[in-house]
Amino acid sequence: MADSSNPFFAQSTLPYQLPPFAEIRDEHYRPAFERGFEEHLAEIGAITAATDDPTFENTMIPLEKSGQTLQRVAEVFFNKSSADSTDFTNDLEEAMAPLLAAHEDAIKLDSALYMRIKALHDQLATLGLDPESEYLVERYFTEFTLAGAGLGEAEKDKLKAYNQTLSTLTTRFEKNLLAETNDLAVVIDDASELDGLDAGEISAAAEAAKERGLDDKYVISLVLPTGHPYLASLTNRSVRERVMTAERSRGIRGGEDDNRELVLEITRLRAERARLLGFDTHAAYVTADETAKTPDAVASMLGALAPAAARNAALEQADLQAQVTRLEAVDGVGAFDLASWDWAYFTEKVRQAKYAVDTAEMRPYFEAERVLRDGVFFAATKLYGITFAERPDLVAYHPDARVFEVSNEDGSALGLYILDLYTRDSKRGGAWMNPLISQSTLLGNPTVVVNNLNVPKPAASAPTLLTYDETNTLFHEFGHALHGLFAHVTYPKFAGTNVFRDFVEFPSQVNEMWMLWPEILTNYAVHHETGEPMPHELVESLQASSAFNEGFKTSEYLAAALLDQAWHGITADDHVTDVATFEAAALAEAGLDNPAVPTRYSSTYFAHTFSGGYDAGYYSYIWSEVLDADTVEWFKENGGLTRANGDRFRGRLLGVGGSRDPLEAYRDFRGRPAVIGPLLKRRGLDA
């Protein structure tokens, strides 16, 4: 029997059931997982052992109450393994991956449990359930059916083997990527090579070097996407090339961290599993339970956008090449063709020439604390009436992670919000939201959510100044946090952001609109030294250039989305043997193989699709953006930043969590289905 002092064995007594991080040790995780598995299976066994006819009360209610110990440890562990990994968490995650897959299969492939759910589904119209309870039965039946619960025992055994192997491979992919990202960080010997970066960025590079024991040097840490934000500022072309080369080299250098064989094996096994489950491809399997429904629907949208995006990118490239030519004439530099590592740098030059906009000029006005409190939080207060109070008395999982208590307008408790802003070698790339505790009236649970970003941390005496993109990312990720905080549901299955993958990005994309909303911007965008507000002309010029470089941005995104679809459009009879050849062919077929516009993620560092749960689903960002752009138009048409608008959006969309079909919820909010016109206009694709 495991030690009863294990903090995962009982519900936390801290405010909002915040996990007792000060008490959690490495040795607590494995015993908690083991007990969690055992308890959960026993709870399922009690349901299936019942001799009474299945009812909602004797089947669905205990099913929703089951697995609480496992949920507690899993939420904490996987947040830690992504935000503050160690050799211990890496090893344990790799060991747990097949066990977790086997455990999920033991439940979803349980024939007796499936038959009870099916019996309820067959008589659903006569049960007299409320809409959320009806939808719960529908979702379980659909998910269990797609998971293979109706297969024969031999097929189930094969399916279990696929699932366990895939869980191991995807975990290894993420582990390799983190190692490669750290190993390929660019070491700079002399500060003069960092010309173009501001004092805060140089300070962060010095701190990163110091943490690695490289005194008097500078380290540029890599980011998850291909394009590094420093490429827009670095004047030294050879340094820009080094950064881009490092970004694109991840997972293709040979050795134990090479991800090429993992990509081939993961996609092969996913295709074989899809055939076992009755689908031609993994993409068909995934989209069957999303709002898109079919890969053809995804291909129709992406394929319609790609030619216009590629055309616009080519026009932008011509402008940039002309700027290069002018540079050659003025400064006497040698002639060169615009390369991928030049795009962001010369984009800023052209932006300045055409629109008098330099996004680097905005950085002194984006001091992180003001962006958070007077921008992100202020917008949420104006729109939803909620307020934030920092709780330094509550300990998070890392010293950099800060805890805030969130209250409704009437003072009632809403939940806890944790912000973990800074990058470190132990944190995976990108930005994301995790739940630690998910609200459910059935379980009496409150809400605790975490936002993770990867902002370089300057020296203690220097301010944290965010880039334009980092500021936008903070607003975006906070949109996910609001979705998690506002969802108020009965059943744990529908808590927070537990919605279809191709809908989940919609609320976060909508929240980006407030970053430049005049009332919000003037409240937070002041110079960190002088206190002067950001000049109006800077903002006006930025807005005038809103469609500028959208050809590039749309092309690099679509390239990744179509690459994801290509990998998961292969059948079990296809034999792909070379990652680079397959990737090149997929991009060429889409007309997005411009070397100056690389895909946002190449296959070997495409974490979204090979370890992050967006497999055959990376299209969801632009799919959701149709709803987002249409919603922004609604806000503008209805008075913008008002409490009435906030209450409607919260009540009819964010607040329902996953307890309602998302497109039905959208129609209820908007009064009609979304239309694509606002998206085309936003991205300059409506010509």
N, C-alpha and C positions, 0 to 999 in steps of 0.2 A: 504494500500500500504506500502510495506516495505521501510525502510529508504534508500534513494538513495545514501547515503554515504557508503553503504555496498561495500567493495572492490571487491566482487565477481560479482557485477552487470555489470562491464565493464572490457574490456581487460586491463591487467596491462601495465603501461607505463614504467616500469623498463626495463633494458637491458634484451633481450631475453624473454620478458614477464614474468620474474621471479615473482611469486606471492608476493605481498607486505606483507610479514610476520609481519613486524613491526606494520602494521595497523590492522591485522586480530585478531578479538576477538571471544570468544566463542559465543557471541550473534549473530554473523554474519552467522553462519553455517545453522541453521534451515531455516531462511528466504530465504537464497540463494538456498537451496534445494527446498523449496516450489515454488519459482519463476522459478527455473530451470525445475521442473516438468511441471508447467503451460505453460511456453514458448515452451518447447519441444513438448508437445501434440498439441499446437496450430499450430506449424510448420508442424507437421505430418498431422493435419486436413486440412491445406491448400493444401497439396499434394493430399489427397484423395478427396477433394471437387472439384478438377478441372474436368471440363467436356470434355476437350480435350483428345484424345487418348494418352496413356502413351508414352513418349519418354524418352531417357536418360536424356535430359536437363530438363524436367519438373518433373521427378521422382527421378532419382538417384542423381543428383546434389543437389537439395534442401534437400534430405534425408541426404547426407553427410555434409551439412552445418548446420543441425539442432542440437539442444541440447548443444550449446556451454557454456551457463551459468552453466548448470548441470555438464558438463565435468570439468569446472574450479573448482567448489566447491568440486566435488567428488575426484579429484586427490589430492587436498590439504588435505581434511579431512581424507581420508583413509591412506595417508602417515603418518599423525599425529597420527591417532588411532593405527597404528602399531608400530611407532617409538617413540612416546612420549604421551602415553595414560594418561587420567585422569578419574576421576569418571564421569565428564561431557561427555567426548568422548565415554566412555563405554556405558553410558545410551543412548546417542544420536545414536550411532551405532546400538544398539539393537532396538531403535524405528524406525530408518530409514530402517533397513533391509527389513521388509515386504513391506514398501512403495516403495523401489527401485525395489523389485521383481515385485510388481504390475505394476509399471511404465514400466518396460521392457516388461512385458506381454502385456500391453496395446498397445505397438508398434509391437512386434513380432507376436502377435495374431490378429492384425488388418486385417480383411478379405479384405477390400478395398485396403489397401496398398499391401498386398500379391498378389492380382490379378493384380495389375499394374506391380509388379516385375515379376510375372509369364508371363505376356504378353510380356515383354521385353525378358525374357529368351527364350520363345518359338520362337521368331524371331531373335535370337541373330546373326545368321549367315548372316542376311541381313542388319544389322544396320551399318556396316562399322566402328566399333569402334576400337580404338587402343587396344593392348593386355591388358593393365592395366584396362581399362574401361570394356572390356569383362569379365575379371576375377572378377571385382567388382560385376557385375550382377550375375555371377555364384555363388559367395560366398554368396550373400544375399539370392538368391533363395534356396540354400542348407540349410543355417542356419535357415531361416524362416520355411522351410518345416520340418526340424528336430525339431524345437521348437514347432510345433503343429499348425501352421497357417492354415493348411488344415482341421483341426478337426471341428466337429459340435459345435454349441454354448454350449450345455450341457457339452460336453467333455472339451471344453475350460474353462468353469467355474471350473470344477474339477481340471484341470491342474493349473489354477491360484491359487487355494487353496493349492495345493501341493507346488508350488514354493514359496509362501509367508511363509508357515510354515517351509519349509526347510531353507529359508534365516534366519529366526529367530533362528532355532536350531543350525545352523553352527556358527552364531555369538555368541550364548551362549557358544558353545563348546570352542571357542577361548578365550572368557572372563574367563571361568572357568580354562582353562589351564594356563593363565597368573597368576591368583590368586594362583593356586596350585604351580606353579613354584616359586613364591615369598615365599609362606608359608613354603615350604619344603626345602628352602635354608639351608645348613648345618652350624650350629653355632659351632665354635671351641673355646674352652676356653684357650688353651695354645699353643703358637707358636711351641712348641716342637712336637706337633701332626702334624704339617705341614712339617715335615722333608722330604726333597726331592724336595720341591718347591724352586724356586730361589727367590731372594730378591724382584724382581718386582711382582711376583705372591703373595708373602706374603703381600707386600704393598697393592696390589689390594684387598686382602681379608680383610685387616685392614680398608681400605677406605669403602668397602661395609658394614662392621659392623658399622663404624662411621655414615654412612648415615642412618642406622636404629636405631641410638641411643645406640648402644652396644659398648661403649668405652672399650678398653682393651680386646676386643674379636676379632674374625675373622669369616668372613662369606664366604663360598664357594657357589657362585650363580650357579644355575643349568643351563644346556644348553638344547637345544631342543632334540638332539639325546640321545639314551640310554647311550652311552659311553661318559663319561666326560673326557676332555683332561688331567685333573690332575691325573687320575687313572694311567697314565704311569709313574708318578714321586713319588707319595706319598709312603713312605716306611712303614707307619703304616697301617697294613692290616685291622684293625678294622675301621679306618677312610675311607679307600677305600670301605669297605662294607657299611658304612653309606651313602656315596655318591651314590653308585650304588642303594641302597635300596630307597633312596629319589628320584632318577631319575625314578625308575620303579613304584613308589607309586602314581604318579600323576594321578588323576582322578578315583581312586579306593578306596578312604578312607571313603566314605559315606558323607553325608552332602550336602549342596547346590552346591558345586563345583565338585561333582562326575559326571564323563562323561559317565558312563556305559549305563544308560538309553538313553542318547542322541545318542550314537553309534547305539543302537538297533533301535531307532526311525528314525534316519537319513537313515540308510540302508534300512529299511522297506519302507519308503516313496519314496526313490529313485527307488526301485524295482517296486512299484506300478505305479509311474509316467512313468517308462520305458514301462511297459505293455500298459498303456494308449496311449503312443506314437508309439506303434507297435513293441516294442523290447522285447525279453525274459528277458533281464537283463539290469541293468544300465551300466555294462561294455560294452555290445553290443551297447547301445545307444551312449556312449562316443566315443568308438573307430571307429564308423561309419564315424566320421568326423575328424579322425586323419590319419597320414600316415600308421598306422598299419592296419586300416580298420576293423579288427575283433578281439575279445578276443582270438580266436583260434591261430591267428598269434602271439599274445603276449605270450600265454601259450606255444607255440612251442619253442619260443626263451628262455624264462625263464626256462622252463622245461628241455631244453637241457643243460643249464648252471648249474643248481642246483646240480646235482649229482657230477660233477667234483669239484664244489666249496666246497661241503660238504666233499668230499674225502680229498681235500687239507687242509681244516680246521682241520680234524681229525689228519692228519700228523703233522700239526703245533702244535696241542694240545699235542701230544706225546712229541714233543721237549720241550714244556713249562713245562710239568709235570716232565720231566727229570731234568730240571733246578730247579724246586721246590725240588726234591729229593736231588740234590747237595747242596741246601741251608740248608736242614735239616741236612745233614752230616757235613757241615762246621760250621754252627752257632748253631746247636743243637735245632732248633725250632721244635715244635711239628709237626707231620705228618699231612698233609691236601691235599685234592684233589683240583686241580685247579678249581677256581670258576670264574664267569663272572667278578668279580671285581679285579681278579688277572691277567686277560689276558693281558691287555695293559702293566702292570708293568713288567711281565716276558717276554713279547715280546721284550721289550727294552733290557732286560738282554741277551736273545738269540741273538738278533740282534748284540749286542756288541760282544758276544762270537764268532758268526759265521762270521760276516762281519766287526767287529771293528767299528760299527756305533752306535752312540748315538745321536738321533735327538735332545736331550736336549742340546748337545754341540753346536748346530747350533743357538740356541736362541740369544746369545750375538751378532751374526752377522745379526740378523733380526730386527734392530731398525726400528720402524714403518715409520718414516719420510723418511729414506733412501730407505726402501722397496717401498714406494709410489713414490717418485720423481725419484730415480735412478734405480728403478726396473720396476714397473708397467708403469709409464709414459715414461721412457726411451725406453722400448720395443715398446710402441705404436708410439713413434717418429721415431725410427729406421725402423719400419715396414710400417707405414702409413704416416709419415712426419708431423703428427699433433703435436702441442705444447700446453703447459698448463701454465696459469698464475693465481695465487691465487688472488681473488677479496675480500679482507676483507671489502671493502665498501658495499658489497652486503650482506644483512642480511638473514640468513636461519631460519628454524623453531625451532632450538635449538642451544644454545651456542656451543655445541660440533660439530655441522655440519658446514663444511667448503665448500666454493664455489670457483670453479675454472672455468676460461674461457678457452674454447678449440678452437684453430684456426687450419685451414688447412695449408698445407705447403706454399701456396701462400699468407698467411696472412688473407685470408677470414674467416669470422666467421663460426664456426661449432655448438657451443652450450655451455651450462653450465653443469658442472659436480659437484655434491654435494656429499661429503663423510661424513658419520656419523659413526664413527669407534667404539665407546665405548658402552659397555652394561650399562643398568640402569634398575631399577625396572619397569619403565614405558614403556620399549621396549619389544616387543615379542621376543622369541628366534629365533635363526637361522641367516641367512644372505640372503639378497635379493636386487633386483633392482626395483625401482619404477620410472615411468615417472611422471613429473609434467607438462610439456608442450611437446606435441608430434608434430614433424615436419609434415607439409602438405603444398604443394604449393597452393592447392585450398583455404585454409584458410589463407595462409601467415604466418603460425606458424613456429617458430624456435624449438629448442630442449633443454629441461632441464631434466636431469636424476639424480637419487639419488641412491647411494649404502649405504646399512646399514649392519654393522657387529656387533658382540657382543664380543669385546675384553675387558677383565677386565681393568679398568682404575687405574693405580698406582697413588701414591701421586704426587703432582705437581713437586717435585724435582727429581722424579725417571723417567728414560726413559721408553717408551713403547716398550717392546721387544716382538715380535710376536713368537708364536710357528711355527713349520714347517707347521702344518695344517692351522693355521690362515693366514700365508703367502700365501699358496696355495689358500685359500678361497678368499683372496683379489684379486689375479690374476683372479680367476674364476668369481667373481661378476663383475669385471671390464670388462670381456668379454661381459657380458650382457649390461653393460653401452655402450660399443663400438657399439654393435648391435643397441641400441637405438639412439646413436649419428649419426651413419653412414647411417641408413635407409633414403633414399631420395625418397619420393613418392608423388603422386598427392593427393590421397584420405586419409582422416584421418583413415579410417578403416584398412589401411595397414601400419600404422605408427609403427616405432620402432620394438618391439618384438612381434607384433601382428601376430604371426605365429602359426601353429599347436603346441599343447602342447608337442607332442613327438618329436618336432624338436627344440624347444626353447632353450634347454640346450646345443645344439651342439656348437654354437659359443663361449659360455663361457667355455666349456670344452677344446676347442682348445686353448684358451688363457692361460690355465694352463701350456702349454708346455714351455712357455718362462721363467717360474720361475727358471728352472735349465739350461736354455740355456747358454753355457759358456760366451758369450759376455755380456749377461744380468747379470748373477750371479756375475761375477767379478766386475761389475759396482756398485752393491749395497751391496753385502754381505761382509761387513767389520766390524771388531769388534768395538762395540760402544764406547769403552774406548781407545783402543790402535790404532785403525785405520788399524790394520793388516787385510789382506784379508783372507777369509775363506780358510783353508788348502785344497789343491787339493785332498789330500788323503781322506779327509772327504767326499767330493763330489763323488769321484770315488767309495768309499765304498758304499755310498748311492745308486748310480746308479747300482752297482753290486747286491745290495739287492732289486732292484725295484720290483721283483715279490714276495719278502718275505712278509708274512702275508696277501697275497691277497686272500687266502682261507677264512680267517676270514672276510676280508672287503667285498668280494663278497657275502659270505653267509649271513652276517647281512643285506646287501642291498637287496638281493634277497628275504630274509624272509619278509621284509617289502613290497616289490613290490608284492609278491605273496599273502600276507595277504590282501593288498588293492584289488587285483583281486578277492580274495575269498569273501570278504565282498560285492563286487559289482557284484559277479556272482550268488548271491541268486536271486530267482524268487519271484514274489508277493505271491506265494503259500507256500513258505518256512516260517517256524516259528522259528526263532532263539531267544532263551530266556536267554542265558548266554554268556557274552562276553568272559570270560576266557576260557570256554569250547570250544567255536567256534574257538578262536585264537589258542589254543593248537592243535585242530584237523587239522586246516589249515596248521600249521607248520609241524606237523607230516606227513601229506600227501605229503608235498614237500620234506620230508627228511631233514628238517632244524630245528629240535626241540632239538638241542644240548643246554643244559642249560648253558654251558660255552660260548656259542655264541648267545646271545639274539638278537632278531630282532632290527634293528636300531630304530624303533618306535613301541611301543605297541599301541593297538587300542585307548586307552583312552588319549594318548598324541600324536597321529598321526595327527598333524595339517595339513600336506600336503593334506590328504585325507578327513578330516572331517571339515576343515574350510579354506583351502588354495587353492582350485581350482584344485588340482591334483587328485580328486576322479576318480578312475579307470584309473589313468594316472601316477602313481608313477613309473611305468615301464619305463617312457620316458627317465630317466637318462641313463640307459644302452642302450636303443634303440638309443638314440642320440650318445652314445659313440662309436657305430659302425662307424658312420660318422666321429666322432672326431679322432679315432685311424687311420682310413684310411687317413684322412687329414694330420695328423702328419707325416705319411709316405710320403705323397706328398711333404710337405715342406722339408723334409730331402733329398728327391730325387732331388729337384729343387733348392738347394742352401740355404735353410733355411731362415734366417732373412734378406731378401732383400726387397727393395722398390717395385721391380717388382712383387714379390710374394704377398706383402701386397696389392698392387693395384688390383691384380687379385682377391684375397679373398674378399676385400672390394667391388669391383665393381660387382662381379658376385654372391655374397652370402649376405654379410652384408648389402650392399646398397639397395637391392631390398625389404627389410622389408618383409611384407606379401603380396606383389603385384604379386607374382608368386608362382606356386606350388613349395614347397621347394625341393622335390626330383628332379624336373626338373632343378631347380637352381643348385643343387648339381652336377648333371650330366654335366651341362654346365661348372661348375668350374673344376671338376675332369676329365672330358672326358669319364667317365663311371660311372655306379652305384657303391656304396660302397660295399666292401667285408668285411666279418667278421674276416678274419684271423688275422689282426693286433690287434684286440680287444682280441682275445683268447690268443695271445702271450703276450700281455701286462699284462693280469690278470693270467698268468700261467695256463691257461685252455686248452692248445693245446697239452698236453701230450697224 
